[in-house]
Amino acid sequence: MPHQTHSSSPHPLPPTTEDERVSWLRLLRSRRVGIATFYRLMSEHGSADTALDALPDIAKAAGVDSYAPCPPEVALAEMSNGRKAGARMICYGTPDYPDSLTDLPDPPPILWAIGETALLNRPMIALVGARNASSLGLRMTRKLAQELGEAGYVVVSGLARGIDAAAHEVSLTSGTIAVMGGGVDIIYPQENASIAQGIASQGLRLSEAPVGATPTARHFPARNRIIAGLSRALVVVEAAAKSGSLITARNALDLGRDVLAVPGHPFDARASGCNMLIRDGAILVRSASDVIEALSPLCEEPQLPLEPPPAPAKDTRTKEQTYALHREILGRLGPSPLAEDQLIRDLSEPAHHVTSVLVDLELDGRIQRQPGGLLARRS
């Protein structure tokens, strides 16, 4: 899927020297400077150094006296600790920075990476789910991770216990990326230490948090948006009705990524989130082939036509038949989104008949298209 760069995020020139990297880190780690403020300051002042010089006056104008930016020694200490941990700093705009993250409205200005950064150039699919996963959920995760790896995809997850750990473990040799809530050097939970070590040597560990930062609850929603941003599609294997996996799914939908889910038994609370996603239009997953079929091919080779393309199918419907199809489509659509391909299957009509009517209804303002190939009726 083509990446769309958000115009709301200014694009600073990447740092090219060690001093500039220190200044970027100082600005980002300064008190009250979040990602949006970082980009705004870079846009207004042209460089991190100039922004750092202006920060005390900006803070004073906002009623904050005696403001001091992050001291150089703090940034230098983080960079030193990063090197000791074997981590590399990846800054927005540099060749190593993943293009897919520029789709985010708040792309991380700085990422710390341990392992094979070349994995960021390959197509990625996220596998996420419950920490207290069932044995069936774990089996399904291992099967999906193995088959997706064999198909050439890098598996992205969050290094949590349960579904995440199973996804990483199986995809170590084919390619896996762990996006971490705390520092890239801080393993959490500790029971995943051996998996994390394997990822560092064969895969990639990634984090926007400061080196050495202990993960806290507020870190994980931000971590989840990176998982969604990196991936071409997100597969939820098991998830409760209120869970971090559903936050990640919402992030993925907002970015126009495909969201897929493995169904589960209605009596199992661990399946309620997945069943809700499917009800609301997520693609149902039975095997990795369902995931792969939902995506465009990894490599589309142009082929010369051997014969003239067939003429478009002639629409022989009467006005009454077209009107009836209008009514049936509107009857099947509601405020909760439904996948377009599912709608076409449900109608048992030729696809070109349905799509032409959908265009009519969309132009007429009766339906709206949503990210992920979803349709909903306008209220």
Secondary structure by P-SEA (a helix, b strand, c coil): cbbbbbcccccccccccaaaaaaaaaaaacccccaaaaaaaaaacccaaaaaaaaaaaaaaacccccccccaaaaaaaaaaaaaabbbbbcccccccccccccccccccbbbbcccccccccbbbbbbbcccccaaaaaaaaaaaaaaaaabbbbbbcccccaaaaaaaaacccbbbbbccccccccccccaaaaaaaaaacbbbbbcccccccccaaaaaaaaaaaaaaccbbbbcccccccaaaaaaaaaaaaccbbbbbbcccccccaaaaaaaaaacccccccaaaaaaaccccbbbbbcccccccccccccccaaaaaaaaaaaaaacccbbbbaaaaaaaacccaaaaaaaaaaaaaaccccccccbbbbbcc
